[in-house]
Amino acid sequence: MCAAKDPMASDEMDWDSVYRAENGFDGPPPWNIGEPQPELAALIPDVRGEVLDAGCGHAELSLALAERGLTVVGIELSAHAVSAAQRAAQERGLTNATFVQDDSTTFTGFDARFDTIGDSTLFHSLPVESRDPYQQAVFRAAAPGARYYILVFAEGAFPPG
């Protein structure tokens, strides 16, 4: 997924501006609730092995998993969000959480590495044509027998436009 230079000229979002709060929201984006989304937080006890947090944003899921002693890699397109996640990990003394700025549809270098993969609302935010490449990148990164947890909004959850 690529950040659009002119958000009005494309269906793609400029994710850095979203995470810098230059997004029309009053404060952080509404999905950034200061903790993992409840549906994924409920799964934390089942998470095992090395973890990929795809589209980690401010990385609340990554940080919660790292606090439980798991090794976590968060991948996020927004440099601003990656910096915030790195600062939060450093402030909490979490050396087992690392964050990489990369395109979730093309990232490489993690082949067969992750036992658990989490996606907290990334998939549905991708343009339709980017979803298959994203899934291919995730599957490349999955270790044999990996678990894949994905949280998406229901169809029709947002008004048109």
C-alpha positions, 0 to 999 in steps of 0.5 A: 500500500502506498501513501497517496500524494494527493488523497483527493486524487486517489482512493488510497490514504496518506497514512502519515497525515492520518497518524499526524492527526492531520486527518479530519479527526479530533485527535488520533485516528478512531481505531487508535484506542490506546490498547489492542482492539478488544477482539484481538486482546481476547486472543492474546493468551492464545498467541504463540511464538514469534509474531508479525503485527501487520499494519501495526499503526501505533502498535498497541497489539505489538506492545501488549504481546511484547509485554507478555514476553513474545518477540514481535515485529510490527510492519507499518507504512507510516513513518510517523506511526513507526516512530511512535511505536518505537518510542513507546517500546523504548519507554516501556523497556521492550527490546523484544518489539521492533518496528519496520516501515514498509509496504504491507503488500510487498514486504520481504525478508521474513520468509517462514518466520512468524508463528502468529500473524495479527492484522488489526483492521489493515486488510479492509483498508487496502484498495481491493487490488492490493489485497491479494499481494498483501495476502501473498506477503503474509503467507510468505512470512508465515511459518508452517502451522502459523495462526493468522488473526484478522480483524475487519469491519463488517460490510456496510459498516461505513457510509459510502465515501 
